[in-house]
Amino acid sequence: MANYDASVRVNTNVDNSDLQRLQKDFDKLEKKLDSLHQKGDKLEALGVDKQSRQWKALVYDVAQTEMAFEDVKDKIQEINGLGT
């Protein structure tokens, strides 16, 4: 009777280039958010009207950047979860 090996090999290599790219995006977005928050602090200290175009543009930029930041963060967590 023949002796067969029924083991299965699974390739567990993870492409780190995606993770590295996402980490760079994450870092850039984090810096952008910090910069936007600092700008908001300055505008508020200057007494800029919160109904002004300048303030509304800042609020929009913050919201868009926060959404992108969360998206990248979720992707990083997803990739890290696949590697475990």
MOPAC internal coordinates of N, CA, C and O (Angstrom, degrees):
PM7 1SCF
backbone

  N    0.0000 0     0.00 0     0.00 0    0    0    0
  C    1.4323 1     0.00 0     0.00 0    1    0    0
  C    1.5308 1   108.41 1     0.00 0    2    1    0
  O    1.2310 1   120.74 1   -43.46 1    3    2    1
  N    1.3343 1   116.18 1   136.54 1    3    2    1
  C    1.4664 1   122.00 1  -178.36 1    5    3    2
  C    1.5246 1   110.71 1   -77.58 1    6    5    3
  O    1.2310 1   120.85 1   -33.94 1    7    6    5
  N    1.3038 1   115.99 1   146.06 1    7    6    5
  C    1.4551 1   122.13 1   178.89 1    9    7    6
  C    1.5385 1   107.73 1  -104.00 1   10    9    7
  O    1.2310 1   120.47 1   -65.76 1   11   10    9
  N    1.3333 1   116.72 1   114.24 1   11   10    9
  C    1.4619 1   121.48 1  -177.73 1   13   11   10
  C    1.5210 1   111.07 1  -106.13 1   14   13   11
  O    1.2310 1   121.56 1   -38.89 1   15   14   13
  N    1.3209 1   114.61 1   141.11 1   15   14   13
  C    1.4607 1   121.17 1   176.22 1   17   15   14
  C    1.5281 1   107.34 1   -92.66 1   18   17   15
  O    1.2310 1   120.74 1   -64.03 1   19   18   17
  N    1.3071 1   116.18 1   115.97 1   19   18   17
  C    1.4619 1   120.64 1  -177.44 1   21   19   18
  C    1.5255 1   112.19 1   -97.98 1   22   21   19
  O    1.2310 1   120.20 1  -162.30 1   23   22   21
  N    1.3131 1   117.22 1    17.70 1   23   22   21
  C    1.4678 1   119.12 1  -179.71 1   25   23   22
  C    1.5279 1   110.19 1   -73.10 1   26   25   23
  O    1.2310 1   121.59 1   -25.90 1   27   26   25
  N    1.2929 1   114.55 1   154.10 1   27   26   25
  C    1.4619 1   121.49 1   179.67 1   29   27   26
  C    1.5212 1   107.86 1  -120.81 1   30   29   27
  O    1.2310 1   121.00 1   -46.92 1   31   30   29
  N    1.2896 1   115.69 1   133.08 1   31   30   29
  C    1.4592 1   120.29 1   176.82 1   33   31   30
  C    1.5331 1   108.42 1  -101.68 1   34   33   31
  O    1.2310 1   121.59 1   -47.73 1   35   34   33
  N    1.3077 1   114.56 1   132.27 1   35   34   33
  C    1.4535 1   120.15 1   179.87 1   37   35   34
  C    1.5197 1   107.88 1  -118.46 1   38   37   35
  O    1.2310 1   121.26 1   -49.15 1   39   38   37
  N    1.3168 1   115.19 1   130.85 1   39   38   37
  C    1.4583 1   120.25 1   177.94 1   41   39   38
  C    1.5267 1   108.20 1   -77.46 1   42   41   39
  O    1.2310 1   120.46 1   -66.77 1   43   42   41
  N    1.3165 1   116.73 1   113.23 1   43   42   41
  C    1.4547 1   120.99 1  -177.80 1   45   43   42
  C    1.5265 1   112.23 1  -104.37 1   46   45   43
  O    1.2310 1   120.69 1  -166.69 1   47   46   45
  N    1.3284 1   116.29 1    13.31 1   47   46   45
  C    1.4636 1   119.24 1   177.22 1   49   47   46
  C    1.5219 1   109.57 1   -69.72 1   50   49   47
  O    1.2310 1   120.97 1   -46.64 1   51   50   49
  N    1.3163 1   115.75 1   133.36 1   51   50   49
  C    1.4581 1   121.89 1   178.34 1   53   51   50
  C    1.5180 1   107.61 1  -111.85 1   54   53   51
  O    1.2310 1   120.93 1   -45.90 1   55   54   53
  N    1.3214 1   115.83 1   134.10 1   55   54   53
  C    1.4528 1   120.77 1   178.62 1   57   55   54
  C    1.5269 1   108.57 1   -72.80 1   58   57   55
  O    1.2310 1   120.96 1   -75.07 1   59   58   57
  N    1.3242 1   115.77 1   104.93 1   59   58   57
  C    1.4597 1   121.05 1  -177.32 1   61   59   58
  C    1.5211 1   113.10 1   -73.47 1   62   61   59
  O    1.2310 1   119.68 1   165.27 1   63   62   61
  N    1.3331 1   118.22 1   -14.73 1   63   62   61
  C    1.4646 1   119.65 1  -178.18 1   65   63   62
  C    1.5292 1   110.64 1   -63.85 1   66   65   63
  O    1.2310 1   119.96 1   142.26 1   67   66   65
  N    1.3189 1   117.68 1   -37.74 1   67   66   65
  C    1.4666 1   120.64 1   176.94 1   69   67   66
  C    1.5187 1   110.73 1   -64.51 1   70   69   67
  O    1.2310 1   120.96 1   135.97 1   71   70   69
  N    1.2936 1   115.76 1   -44.03 1   71   70   69
  C    1.4629 1   120.41 1  -179.66 1   73   71   70
  C    1.5291 1   110.70 1   -65.41 1   74   73   71
  O    1.2310 1   120.32 1   139.56 1   75   74   73
  N    1.3089 1   117.00 1   -40.44 1   75   74   73
  C    1.4706 1   120.48 1   178.94 1   77   75   74
  C    1.5240 1   110.80 1   -65.12 1   78   77   75
  O    1.2310 1   120.33 1   138.17 1   79   78   77
  N    1.3202 1   116.98 1   -41.83 1   79   78   77
  C    1.4655 1   121.57 1   178.74 1   81   79   78
  C    1.5202 1   109.97 1   -63.61 1   82   81   79
  O    1.2310 1   120.41 1   136.20 1   83   82   81
  N    1.3242 1   116.82 1   -43.80 1   83   82   81
  C    1.4580 1   120.94 1   178.79 1   85   83   82
  C    1.5205 1   111.55 1   -64.83 1   86   85   83
  O    1.2310 1   120.41 1   142.50 1   87   86   85
  N    1.3258 1   116.82 1   -37.50 1   87   86   85
  C    1.4651 1   119.73 1   178.72 1   89   87   86
  C    1.5252 1   110.51 1   -64.95 1   90   89   87
  O    1.2310 1   120.41 1   140.96 1   91   90   89
  N    1.3376 1   116.81 1   -39.04 1   91   90   89
  C    1.4631 1   120.20 1   176.80 1   93   91   90
  C    1.5339 1   110.40 1   -64.12 1   94   93   91
  O    1.2310 1   120.88 1   136.51 1   95   94   93
  N    1.3356 1   115.92 1   -43.49 1   95   94   93
  C    1.4686 1   120.09 1   177.14 1   97   95   94
  C    1.5229 1   110.49 1   -60.65 1   98   97   95
  O    1.2310 1   120.83 1   137.02 1   99   98   97
  N    1.3180 1   116.02 1   -42.98 1   99   98   97
  C    1.4634 1   122.14 1   179.38 1  101   99   98
  C    1.5235 1   110.15 1   -58.97 1  102  101   99
  O    1.2310 1   120.62 1   132.48 1  103  102  101
  N    1.3224 1   116.41 1   -47.52 1  103  102  101
  C    1.4672 1   121.46 1  -179.06 1  105  103  102
  C    1.5330 1   111.21 1   -62.47 1  106  105  103
  O    1.2310 1   120.65 1   136.83 1  107  106  105
  N    1.3447 1   116.36 1   -43.17 1  107  106  105
  C    1.4704 1   120.20 1   178.91 1  109  107  106
  C    1.5249 1   111.32 1   -63.06 1  110  109  107
  O    1.2310 1   120.72 1   136.14 1  111  110  109
  N    1.3230 1   116.22 1   -43.86 1  111  110  109
  C    1.4598 1   120.02 1  -179.84 1  113  111  110
  C    1.5249 1   111.53 1   -66.18 1  114  113  111
  O    1.2310 1   120.76 1   143.16 1  115  114  113
  N    1.3200 1   116.16 1   -36.84 1  115  114  113
  C    1.4594 1   120.20 1   178.14 1  117  115  114
  C    1.5304 1   110.45 1   -63.39 1  118  117  115
  O    1.2310 1   120.70 1   137.24 1  119  118  117
  N    1.3306 1   116.26 1   -42.76 1  119  118  117
  C    1.4650 1   120.87 1   177.73 1  121  119  118
  C    1.5240 1   110.94 1   -65.15 1  122  121  119
  O    1.2310 1   120.79 1   139.58 1  123  122  121
  N    1.3276 1   116.09 1   -40.42 1  123  122  121
  C    1.4692 1   119.95 1   179.52 1  125  123  122
  C    1.5250 1   110.62 1   -63.73 1  126  125  123
  O    1.2310 1   120.73 1   137.43 1  127  126  125
  N    1.3287 1   116.22 1   -42.57 1  127  126  125
  C    1.4695 1   119.61 1   178.25 1  129  127  126
  C    1.5235 1   111.20 1   -62.19 1  130  129  127
  O    1.2310 1   120.37 1   136.85 1  131  130  129
  N    1.3147 1   116.89 1   -43.15 1  131  130  129
  C    1.4680 1   120.55 1   177.21 1  133  131  130
  C    1.5258 1   110.35 1   -58.38 1  134  133  131
  O    1.2310 1   120.90 1   134.89 1  135  134  133
  N    1.3236 1   115.89 1   -45.11 1  135  134  133
  C    1.4573 1   121.15 1  -179.42 1  137  135  134
  C    1.5294 1   111.36 1   -63.38 1  138  137  135
  O    1.2310 1   120.56 1   137.48 1  139  138  137
  N    1.3230 1   116.53 1   -42.52 1  139  138  137
  C    1.4662 1   120.52 1   179.35 1  141  139  138
  C    1.5239 1   111.40 1   -64.97 1  142  141  139
  O    1.2310 1   120.53 1   140.45 1  143  142  141
  N    1.3211 1   116.58 1   -39.55 1  143  142  141
  C    1.4672 1   120.19 1   178.81 1  145  143  142
  C    1.5358 1   110.50 1   -66.40 1  146  145  143
  O    1.2310 1   120.77 1   141.54 1  147  146  145
  N    1.3249 1   116.13 1   -38.46 1  147  146  145
  C    1.4679 1   119.55 1   176.67 1  149  147  146
  C    1.5229 1   110.72 1   -64.20 1  150  149  147
  O    1.2310 1   120.95 1   139.08 1  151  150  149
  N    1.3205 1   115.78 1   -40.92 1  151  150  149
  C    1.4703 1   120.54 1   177.44 1  153  151  150
  C    1.5235 1   110.10 1   -61.71 1  154  153  151
  O    1.2310 1   120.58 1   137.77 1  155  154  153
  N    1.3301 1   116.49 1   -42.23 1  155  154  153
  C    1.4642 1   120.56 1   177.98 1  157  155  154
  C    1.5197 1   111.40 1   -61.98 1  158  157  155
  O    1.2310 1   120.53 1   139.29 1  159  158  157
  N    1.3147 1   116.60 1   -40.71 1  159  158  157
  C    1.4710 1   120.59 1   177.87 1  161  159  158
  C    1.5289 1   110.49 1   -61.67 1  162  161  159
  O    1.2310 1   120.68 1   137.65 1  163  162  161
  N    1.3383 1   116.30 1   -42.35 1  163  162  161
  C    1.4667 1   120.54 1   179.84 1  165  163  162
  C    1.5290 1   110.82 1   -65.69 1  166  165  163
  O    1.2310 1   120.80 1   135.71 1  167  166  165
  N    1.3416 1   116.07 1   -44.29 1  167  166  165
  C    1.4634 1   119.30 1   179.88 1  169  167  166
  C    1.5270 1   110.82 1   -62.32 1  170  169  167
  O    1.2310 1   121.16 1   139.34 1  171  170  169
  N    1.3158 1   115.39 1   -40.66 1  171  170  169
  C    1.4617 1   119.74 1   179.53 1  173  171  170
  C    1.5316 1   110.28 1   -65.74 1  174  173  171
  O    1.2310 1   120.32 1   138.99 1  175  174  173
  N    1.3317 1   117.00 1   -41.01 1  175  174  173
  C    1.4660 1   120.85 1   178.86 1  177  175  174
  C    1.5307 1   111.30 1   -64.44 1  178  177  175
  O    1.2310 1   121.13 1   148.85 1  179  178  177
  N    1.3323 1   115.45 1   -31.15 1  179  178  177
  C    1.4662 1   119.97 1   178.53 1  181  179  178
  C    1.5326 1   112.02 1   -80.82 1  182  181  179
  O    1.2310 1   120.70 1   172.52 1  183  182  181
  N    1.3271 1   116.26 1    -7.48 1  183  182  181
  C    1.4612 1   120.44 1   179.12 1  185  183  182
  C    1.5134 1   114.25 1    78.60 1  186  185  183
  O    1.2310 1   120.31 1  -153.58 1  187  186  185
  N    1.3243 1   117.02 1    26.42 1  187  186  185
  C    1.4631 1   120.52 1   178.97 1  189  187  186
  C    1.5205 1   109.23 1   -64.05 1  190  189  187
  O    1.2310 1   121.22 1   -47.37 1  191  190  189
  N    1.3141 1   115.28 1   132.63 1  191  190  189
  C    1.4675 1   122.40 1  -179.26 1  193  191  190
  C    1.5328 1   109.95 1   -62.19 1  194  193  191
  O    1.2310 1   120.72 1   -50.25 1  195  194  193
  N    1.3107 1   116.24 1   129.75 1  195  194  193
  C    1.4710 1   120.48 1  -177.91 1  197  195  194
  C    1.5272 1   112.72 1   -73.31 1  198  197  195
  O    1.2310 1   120.66 1   176.14 1  199  198  197
  N    1.3159 1   116.35 1    -3.86 1  199  198  197
  C    1.4637 1   120.40 1   173.88 1  201  199  198
  C    1.5317 1   111.33 1   -98.73 1  202  201  199
  O    1.2310 1   120.58 1   179.43 1  203  202  201
  N    1.3230 1   116.50 1    -0.57 1  203  202  201
  C    1.4683 1   120.53 1  -178.53 1  205  203  202
  C    1.5275 1   110.87 1   -73.85 1  206  205  203
  O    1.2310 1   121.65 1   -20.70 1  207  206  205
  N    1.3282 1   114.44 1   159.30 1  207  206  205
  C    1.4685 1   120.23 1   177.10 1  209  207  206
  C    1.5255 1   110.83 1   -60.56 1  210  209  207
  O    1.2310 1   121.03 1   139.77 1  211  210  209
  N    1.3116 1   115.63 1   -40.23 1  211  210  209
  C    1.4633 1   120.48 1  -178.04 1  213  211  210
  C    1.5317 1   110.79 1   -60.30 1  214  213  211
  O    1.2310 1   120.59 1   135.20 1  215  214  213
  N    1.3211 1   116.47 1   -44.80 1  215  214  213
  C    1.4610 1   121.06 1  -179.55 1  217  215  214
  C    1.5283 1   110.73 1   -68.14 1  218  217  215
  O    1.2310 1   120.95 1   135.76 1  219  218  217
  N    1.3328 1   115.78 1   -44.24 1  219  218  217
  C    1.4725 1   119.86 1  -179.68 1  221  219  218
  C    1.5260 1   111.31 1   -63.86 1  222  221  219
  O    1.2310 1   120.31 1   143.02 1  223  222  221
  N    1.3303 1   117.02 1   -36.98 1  223  222  221
  C    1.4702 1   120.65 1   177.41 1  225  223  222
  C    1.5271 1   110.17 1   -64.47 1  226  225  223
  O    1.2310 1   120.92 1   140.16 1  227  226  225
  N    1.3217 1   115.85 1   -39.84 1  227  226  225
  C    1.4632 1   120.09 1   178.38 1  229  227  226
  C    1.5297 1   110.48 1   -64.15 1  230  229  227
  O    1.2310 1   120.52 1   133.99 1  231  230  229
  N    1.3211 1   116.61 1   -46.01 1  231  230  229
  C    1.4689 1   121.14 1   179.45 1  233  231  230
  C    1.5325 1   110.06 1   -59.56 1  234  233  231
  O    1.2310 1   120.52 1   138.01 1  235  234  233
  N    1.3281 1   116.61 1   -41.99 1  235  234  233
  C    1.4668 1   121.24 1   178.22 1  237  235  234
  C    1.5309 1   110.63 1   -62.69 1  238  237  235
  O    1.2310 1   120.60 1   133.02 1  239  238  237
  N    1.3475 1   116.46 1   -46.98 1  239  238  237
  C    1.4674 1   120.63 1   179.75 1  241  239  238
  C    1.5287 1   111.60 1   -60.54 1  242  241  239
  O    1.2310 1   120.58 1   139.27 1  243  242  241
  N    1.3184 1   116.49 1   -40.73 1  243  242  241
  C    1.4671 1   120.77 1   178.50 1  245  243  242
  C    1.5267 1   109.95 1   -63.30 1  246  245  243
  O    1.2310 1   120.46 1   133.74 1  247  246  245
  N    1.3190 1   116.73 1   -46.26 1  247  246  245
  C    1.4733 1   120.25 1  -178.90 1  249  247  246
  C    1.5266 1   111.41 1   -61.89 1  250  249  247
  O    1.2310 1   120.30 1   135.87 1  251  250  249
  N    1.3358 1   117.03 1   -44.13 1  251  250  249
  C    1.4651 1   120.64 1   179.96 1  253  251  250
  C    1.5217 1   111.11 1   -65.02 1  254  253  251
  O    1.2310 1   120.52 1   138.30 1  255  254  253
  N    1.3012 1   116.62 1   -41.70 1  255  254  253
  C    1.4611 1   121.16 1  -179.50 1  257  255  254
  C    1.5255 1   110.53 1   -67.87 1  258  257  255
  O    1.2310 1   119.99 1   139.89 1  259  258  257
  N    1.3204 1   117.63 1   -40.11 1  259  258  257
  C    1.4593 1   120.75 1   177.87 1  261  259  258
  C    1.5284 1   111.26 1   -63.42 1  262  261  259
  O    1.2310 1   120.13 1   140.38 1  263  262  261
  N    1.3388 1   117.36 1   -39.62 1  263  262  261
  C    1.4693 1   119.88 1   177.73 1  265  263  262
  C    1.5297 1   110.70 1   -64.35 1  266  265  263
  O    1.2310 1   120.37 1   136.26 1  267  266  265
  N    1.3233 1   116.90 1   -43.74 1  267  266  265
  C    1.4706 1   120.50 1   178.55 1  269  267  266
  C    1.5213 1   110.53 1   -64.21 1  270  269  267
  O    1.2310 1   120.41 1   139.52 1  271  270  269
  N    1.3222 1   116.81 1   -40.48 1  271  270  269
  C    1.4577 1   123.18 1   178.90 1  273  271  270
  C    1.5283 1   110.29 1   -60.14 1  274  273  271
  O    1.2310 1   120.47 1   132.38 1  275  274  273
  N    1.3211 1   116.70 1   -47.62 1  275  274  273
  C    1.4720 1   121.07 1   179.86 1  277  275  274
  C    1.5231 1   111.30 1   -64.90 1  278  277  275
  O    1.2310 1   120.54 1   142.40 1  279  278  277
  N    1.3245 1   116.56 1   -37.60 1  279  278  277
  C    1.4665 1   120.77 1   178.85 1  281  279  278
  C    1.5274 1   110.72 1   -63.04 1  282  281  279
  O    1.2310 1   120.76 1   133.36 1  283  282  281
  N    1.3256 1   116.15 1   -46.64 1  283  282  281
  C    1.4691 1   120.27 1   179.14 1  285  283  282
  C    1.5189 1   110.16 1   -64.98 1  286  285  283
  O    1.2310 1   120.39 1   138.03 1  287  286  285
  N    1.3257 1   116.87 1   -41.97 1  287  286  285
  C    1.4657 1   120.99 1   179.15 1  289  287  286
  C    1.5339 1   110.57 1   -60.01 1  290  289  287
  O    1.2310 1   120.44 1   136.96 1  291  290  289
  N    1.3235 1   116.77 1   -43.04 1  291  290  289
  C    1.4669 1   120.71 1   178.22 1  293  291  290
  C    1.5253 1   111.44 1   -63.15 1  294  293  291
  O    1.2310 1   120.35 1   139.23 1  295  294  293
  N    1.3405 1   116.94 1   -40.77 1  295  294  293
  C    1.4658 1   120.57 1   179.70 1  297  295  294
  C    1.5240 1   110.98 1   -65.25 1  298  297  295
  O    1.2310 1   120.63 1   140.04 1  299  298  297
  N    1.3263 1   116.41 1   -39.96 1  299  298  297
  C    1.4766 1   120.53 1   178.42 1  301  299  298
  C    1.5321 1   108.79 1   -62.89 1  302  301  299
  O    1.2310 1   120.27 1   134.39 1  303  302  301
  N    1.3058 1   117.08 1   -45.61 1  303  302  301
  C    1.4658 1   120.33 1   179.78 1  305  303  302
  C    1.5275 1   111.15 1   -63.38 1  306  305  303
  O    1.2310 1   120.58 1   143.09 1  307  306  305
  N    1.3177 1   116.49 1   -36.91 1  307  306  305
  C    1.4689 1   120.76 1   178.54 1  309  307  306
  C    1.5246 1   110.20 1   -64.49 1  310  309  307
  O    1.2310 1   120.69 1   133.85 1  311  310  309
  N    1.3252 1   116.29 1   -46.15 1  311  310  309
  C    1.4740 1   120.22 1   179.54 1  313  311  310
  C    1.5242 1   110.21 1   -64.04 1  314  313  311
  O    1.2310 1   120.48 1   136.09 1  315  314  313
  N    1.3217 1   116.69 1   -43.91 1  315  314  313
  C    1.4680 1   119.88 1   178.98 1  317  315  314
  C    1.5236 1   110.99 1   -62.39 1  318  317  315
  O    1.2310 1   120.17 1   145.70 1  319  318  317
  N    1.3051 1   117.28 1   -34.30 1  319  318  317
  C    1.4630 1   121.19 1   178.40 1  321  319  318
  C    1.5176 1   111.61 1   -68.61 1  322  321  319
  O    1.2310 1   120.29 1   147.52 1  323  322  321
  N    1.3177 1   117.05 1   -32.48 1  323  322  321
  C    1.4604 1   120.68 1   178.69 1  325  323  322
  C    1.5200 1   112.11 1   -71.65 1  326  325  323
  O    1.2310 1   121.03 1   153.73 1  327  326  325
  N    1.3226 1   115.63 1   -26.27 1  327  326  325
  C    1.4582 1   119.45 1  -177.39 1  329  327  326
  C    1.5086 1   113.67 1   -82.00 1  330  329  327
  O    1.2310 1   119.59 1   173.83 1  331  330  329
  N    1.3376 1   118.39 1    -6.17 1  331  330  329
  C    1.4520 1   120.22 1  -177.49 1  333  331  330
  C    1.4970 1   111.71 1   -98.05 1  334  333  331
  O    1.2310 1   120.10 1   180.00 1  335  334  333

